[in-house]
Every structure is written in structure tokens, then in C-alpha cells.
Amino acid sequence: MLCLAAATLVATMPALAQTAEPAPPAHPPKHRWFVGGAFGATFGTVDSVSISPLVGCHVVPRVDVGLQLFYRWVNDGRYSPSVTTNDYGITLFSRVRVVSNFFLEGDVQLSSYEYPTATSTPEGTVYGTTRSNYNTFLAGAGYSVPLGHNASFYVSALYDFGYNSDSEYVPYDNPWRISIGAAVGF
């Protein structure tokens, strides 16, 4: 009987000596936040330069939320003289990784944009701009490619559910938005 008690004590000693350690957080605090964005430029008859910095947070292991500011300058040479416009706004986004590096994304975009206007005068047509607001919801999917320990490159295709092809003054040519950018965690 004493041998059985000793054997039980020896067998359970390692289990008794171990204390339960708390599980590590899903994202250590220094890696919860990330920054990034995109830059774009086109040159030709219509020149444009755009910049869109972003900041986000990993709220749980598969879900990111954040905001992205954007600014776009356009010089449209199809008018004489050329017409320059400035667009800006903010996008609130949420991304859910579903499988590996694939994610689903939903955005709410609030923007202020300019579009060219024409006024007839006795001297000819004078071109100017008018400012308007465009607020919409976008959804789609994307893919993220890790670029090291805390960096990634992403591409996404989102559909603009507020797009109206019958409207003469919209800030985009079609309802699909393709985004390419990068992010770095800190």
C-alpha cells in the first residue's frame, strides 16, 4: 500500500509542480497597431497624384479595423485651359481574414470631390469646378502578402454599392475599386 502511494505521488509530482501560465495575448500590445497606405500617380492628358495613409488595429486575431485618409490632385488637360481638381476624404474599414492571407473587407467612405463645370460667356466657354460630397459603402475581398516580421503588401477589389452610372457627376468612372498598398505593424 505504501508503494502504491509513493508511486502515485511520484507520478503526479510533475503535474503538481507546474503552475498554469496565462495564455499570451493574441496580439502583443506593441504589434496591435499598424500604419501604411498607398501612393498613386498617372501622367498624360489627365495627370493625377494621390496619397492615402492609413492607421489600423488588430482587434482580434482575424479582424482588423482602421481608417484611411485620402487626397487626390487631378489636372485635366482635356479642357482649355486645363482644369485642376482636389478630392479628399476618409475611409473607415474592417477586414476579416477568412482563409490564410485572403480577407473580406467592408468600407464606409466619406468624400468631398470637385468636378469640372462650364459656363458660356460672350468670349467663349469658361471652365471651373464645383464641389460635392460622395458618401458610400464598399465591400469585397483581398489578399495580403507578408513582407517580413511586421510588414505586408495587400491588394483588394471592392464594389461601390452607392455608385450610380446614370449620374453625370460622380468621382469614379465605375463601381469597382482596386487598391494596392502596404502596412507595417508597431
C-alpha positions as a Markdown table, in Angstrom:
| # | Residue | x | y | z |
|---|---|---|---|---|
| 1 | Met | 0.0 | 0.0 | 0.0 |
| 2 | Leu | 2.8 | 2.3 | 0.8 |
| 3 | Cys | 4.5 | 1.5 | -2.5 |
| 4 | Leu | 1.3 | 2.4 | -4.4 |
| 5 | Ala | 1.0 | 5.8 | -2.5 |
| 6 | Ala | 4.7 | 6.5 | -3.3 |
| 7 | Ala | 4.3 | 5.6 | -7.0 |
| 8 | Thr | 1.2 | 7.8 | -7.2 |
| 9 | Leu | 3.0 | 10.7 | -5.6 |
| 10 | Val | 6.0 | 10.4 | -7.9 |
| 11 | Ala | 3.7 | 10.2 | -10.9 |
| 12 | Thr | 1.7 | 13.3 | -10.0 |
| 13 | Met | 4.6 | 15.4 | -8.7 |
| 14 | Pro | 5.5 | 16.9 | -12.1 |
| 15 | Ala | 1.8 | 17.9 | -12.6 |
| 16 | Leu | 1.6 | 19.4 | -9.2 |
| 17 | Ala | 4.8 | 21.4 | -9.7 |
| 18 | Gln | 3.5 | 23.0 | -12.8 |
| 19 | Thr | 1.5 | 26.2 | -12.5 |
| 20 | Ala | -0.9 | 27.3 | -15.2 |
| 21 | Glu | 0.7 | 30.2 | -17.1 |
| 22 | Pro | -1.7 | 32.8 | -18.6 |
| 23 | Ala | -2.2 | 32.5 | -22.3 |
| 24 | Pro | -0.2 | 35.1 | -24.2 |
| 25 | Pro | -2.4 | 37.8 | -25.8 |
| 26 | Ala | -3.4 | 37.2 | -29.4 |
| 27 | His | -1.5 | 40.3 | -30.5 |
| 28 | Pro | 1.1 | 41.7 | -28.1 |
| 29 | Pro | 0.4 | 45.4 | -27.5 |
| 30 | Lys | 3.4 | 46.5 | -29.5 |
| 31 | His | 2.0 | 44.7 | -32.6 |
| 32 | Arg | -1.7 | 45.6 | -32.3 |
| 33 | Trp | -1.4 | 48.8 | -34.3 |
| 34 | Phe | -0.3 | 49.2 | -37.9 |
| 35 | Val | 0.3 | 52.0 | -40.3 |
| 36 | Gly | 0.6 | 52.1 | -44.1 |
| 37 | Gly | -1.1 | 53.3 | -47.1 |
| 38 | Ala | -0.8 | 53.8 | -50.8 |
| 39 | Phe | 0.5 | 56.3 | -53.4 |
| 40 | Gly | -0.6 | 56.7 | -57.0 |
| 41 | Ala | 0.2 | 58.8 | -60.0 |
| 42 | Thr | -0.7 | 59.0 | -63.7 |
| 43 | Phe | 0.6 | 61.3 | -66.3 |
| 44 | Gly | -0.7 | 62.1 | -69.8 |
| 45 | Thr | -3.7 | 64.1 | -70.9 |
| 46 | Val | -5.1 | 63.8 | -67.4 |
| 47 | Asp | -2.4 | 64.0 | -64.7 |
| 48 | Ser | -3.2 | 62.8 | -61.2 |
| 49 | Val | -1.4 | 62.3 | -57.9 |
| 50 | Ser | -3.0 | 60.6 | -54.9 |
| 51 | Ile | -1.8 | 59.7 | -51.4 |
| 52 | Ser | -3.8 | 57.7 | -48.8 |
| 53 | Pro | -2.2 | 57.0 | -45.4 |
| 54 | Leu | -3.9 | 54.5 | -43.1 |
| 55 | Val | -3.8 | 53.5 | -39.5 |
| 56 | Gly | -5.4 | 50.4 | -38.1 |
| 57 | Cys | -5.7 | 48.0 | -35.2 |
| 58 | His | -5.8 | 44.2 | -34.9 |
| 59 | Val | -8.9 | 43.9 | -32.6 |
| 60 | Val | -8.8 | 40.1 | -32.5 |
| 61 | Pro | -6.6 | 37.7 | -34.3 |
| 62 | Arg | -8.5 | 37.7 | -37.6 |
| 63 | Val | -10.2 | 41.1 | -37.6 |
| 64 | Asp | -8.6 | 44.5 | -38.4 |
| 65 | Val | -10.3 | 47.9 | -38.3 |
| 66 | Gly | -9.0 | 51.3 | -39.2 |
| 67 | Leu | -9.2 | 54.5 | -41.1 |
| 68 | Gln | -7.6 | 55.7 | -44.2 |
| 69 | Leu | -7.4 | 59.4 | -45.3 |
| 70 | Phe | -7.0 | 60.2 | -49.0 |
| 71 | Tyr | -6.1 | 63.1 | -51.1 |
| 72 | Arg | -6.2 | 63.2 | -54.9 |
| 73 | Trp | -5.0 | 66.1 | -57.2 |
| 74 | Val | -6.1 | 66.0 | -60.9 |
| 75 | Asn | -5.1 | 68.3 | -63.7 |
| 76 | Asp | -7.4 | 67.5 | -66.7 |
| 77 | Gly | -5.8 | 68.7 | -70.0 |
| 78 | Arg | -8.9 | 67.8 | -72.0 |
| 79 | Tyr | -10.2 | 71.3 | -71.2 |
| 80 | Ser | -8.7 | 74.6 | -72.5 |
| 81 | Pro | -7.3 | 75.8 | -70.2 |
| 82 | Ser | -6.8 | 72.7 | -68.2 |
| 83 | Val | -9.0 | 72.2 | -65.1 |
| 84 | Thr | -7.5 | 71.3 | -61.7 |
| 85 | Thr | -9.5 | 69.5 | -59.0 |
| 86 | Asn | -8.8 | 68.3 | -55.5 |
| 87 | Asp | -10.6 | 65.4 | -53.8 |
| 88 | Tyr | -10.2 | 64.3 | -50.2 |
| 89 | Gly | -11.9 | 62.2 | -47.6 |
| 90 | Ile | -11.8 | 59.4 | -45.1 |
| 91 | Thr | -12.5 | 55.7 | -45.3 |
| 92 | Leu | -13.4 | 53.6 | -42.3 |
| 93 | Phe | -12.6 | 49.9 | -43.0 |
| 94 | Ser | -12.9 | 46.5 | -41.5 |
| 95 | Arg | -11.1 | 43.4 | -42.7 |
| 96 | Val | -11.7 | 39.8 | -41.7 |
| 97 | Arg | -9.2 | 37.1 | -42.7 |
| 98 | Val | -11.1 | 34.1 | -43.7 |
| 99 | Val | -8.5 | 31.7 | -45.1 |
| 100 | Ser | -4.8 | 32.1 | -44.9 |
| 101 | Asn | -4.0 | 35.5 | -46.4 |
| 102 | Phe | -7.4 | 36.1 | -48.0 |
| 103 | Phe | -9.7 | 38.6 | -46.4 |
| 104 | Leu | -13.1 | 40.1 | -46.8 |
| 105 | Glu | -13.4 | 43.9 | -46.5 |
| 106 | Gly | -16.1 | 46.4 | -45.8 |
| 107 | Asp | -15.6 | 50.2 | -46.1 |
| 108 | Val | -17.6 | 53.3 | -45.4 |
| 109 | Gln | -16.2 | 56.2 | -47.4 |
| 110 | Leu | -16.9 | 59.9 | -46.9 |
| 111 | Ser | -15.5 | 62.2 | -49.5 |
| 112 | Ser | -15.5 | 65.7 | -50.9 |
| 113 | Tyr | -14.7 | 66.0 | -54.6 |
| 114 | Glu | -14.6 | 68.6 | -57.4 |
| 115 | Tyr | -15.9 | 68.2 | -60.9 |
| 116 | Pro | -15.4 | 70.4 | -63.9 |
| 117 | Thr | -18.2 | 72.8 | -64.9 |
| 118 | Ala | -18.6 | 75.0 | -67.9 |
| 119 | Thr | -20.1 | 78.5 | -68.2 |
| 120 | Ser | -20.9 | 80.1 | -71.6 |
| 121 | Thr | -19.8 | 83.7 | -71.9 |
| 122 | Pro | -19.7 | 86.1 | -74.9 |
| 123 | Glu | -16.0 | 85.5 | -75.0 |
| 124 | Gly | -16.4 | 81.7 | -75.0 |
| 125 | Thr | -16.7 | 78.8 | -72.6 |
| 126 | Val | -15.1 | 79.3 | -69.1 |
| 127 | Tyr | -14.3 | 76.2 | -67.2 |
| 128 | Gly | -14.4 | 76.0 | -63.4 |
| 129 | Thr | -15.2 | 73.4 | -60.7 |
| 130 | Thr | -18.0 | 72.6 | -58.3 |
| 131 | Arg | -17.5 | 70.7 | -55.0 |
| 132 | Ser | -19.8 | 67.9 | -53.9 |
| 133 | Asn | -19.9 | 65.2 | -51.3 |
| 134 | Tyr | -19.9 | 61.4 | -52.1 |
| 135 | Asn | -20.6 | 59.0 | -49.2 |
| 136 | Thr | -20.8 | 55.3 | -49.9 |
| 137 | Phe | -20.4 | 51.7 | -48.7 |
| 138 | Leu | -18.0 | 49.3 | -50.4 |
| 139 | Ala | -17.4 | 45.6 | -49.9 |
| 140 | Gly | -15.2 | 43.0 | -51.5 |
| 141 | Ala | -12.2 | 40.8 | -50.9 |
| 142 | Gly | -8.4 | 41.0 | -51.0 |
| 143 | Tyr | -5.1 | 39.2 | -50.4 |
| 144 | Ser | -2.3 | 40.1 | -48.1 |
| 145 | Val | 1.4 | 39.1 | -48.7 |
| 146 | Pro | 3.7 | 39.1 | -45.7 |
| 147 | Leu | 6.9 | 41.0 | -46.3 |
| 148 | Gly | 8.8 | 40.1 | -43.2 |
| 149 | His | 8.1 | 40.1 | -39.5 |
| 150 | Asn | 5.7 | 43.0 | -39.2 |
| 151 | Ala | 5.1 | 44.2 | -42.8 |
| 152 | Ser | 2.7 | 43.2 | -45.5 |
| 153 | Phe | 1.6 | 44.1 | -49.1 |
| 154 | Tyr | -2.1 | 44.0 | -49.9 |
| 155 | Val | -4.4 | 44.1 | -52.9 |
| 156 | Ser | -8.2 | 44.3 | -52.8 |
| 157 | Ala | -11.1 | 44.7 | -55.1 |
| 158 | Leu | -14.2 | 46.4 | -53.7 |
| 159 | Tyr | -17.6 | 47.1 | -55.2 |
| 160 | Asp | -19.1 | 50.5 | -54.6 |
| 161 | Phe | -22.8 | 49.9 | -53.7 |
| 162 | Gly | -23.6 | 53.7 | -53.9 |
| 163 | Tyr | -22.4 | 54.0 | -57.5 |
| 164 | Asn | -24.9 | 55.4 | -59.9 |
| 165 | Ser | -23.9 | 55.2 | -63.6 |
| 166 | Asp | -26.8 | 57.5 | -64.5 |
| 167 | Ser | -25.4 | 60.4 | -62.5 |
| 168 | Glu | -23.3 | 62.8 | -64.6 |
| 169 | Tyr | -21.2 | 63.9 | -61.6 |
| 170 | Val | -19.6 | 61.0 | -59.8 |
| 171 | Pro | -16.0 | 60.9 | -58.5 |
| 172 | Tyr | -15.2 | 57.5 | -60.1 |
| 173 | Asp | -15.6 | 56.0 | -63.6 |
| 174 | Asn | -17.0 | 52.6 | -62.5 |
| 175 | Pro | -18.2 | 50.9 | -59.3 |
| 176 | Trp | -15.1 | 48.7 | -58.9 |
| 177 | Arg | -12.1 | 50.0 | -56.8 |
| 178 | Ile | -8.8 | 48.2 | -56.9 |
| 179 | Ser | -6.5 | 49.1 | -54.1 |
| 180 | Ile | -2.8 | 48.2 | -53.7 |
| 181 | Gly | -0.9 | 49.2 | -50.6 |
| 182 | Ala | 1.4 | 48.2 | -47.8 |
| 183 | Ala | 1.3 | 48.2 | -44.0 |
| 184 | Val | 3.8 | 47.9 | -41.1 |
| 185 | Gly | 2.9 | 46.9 | -37.6 |
| 186 | Phe | 4.3 | 48.5 | -34.5 |
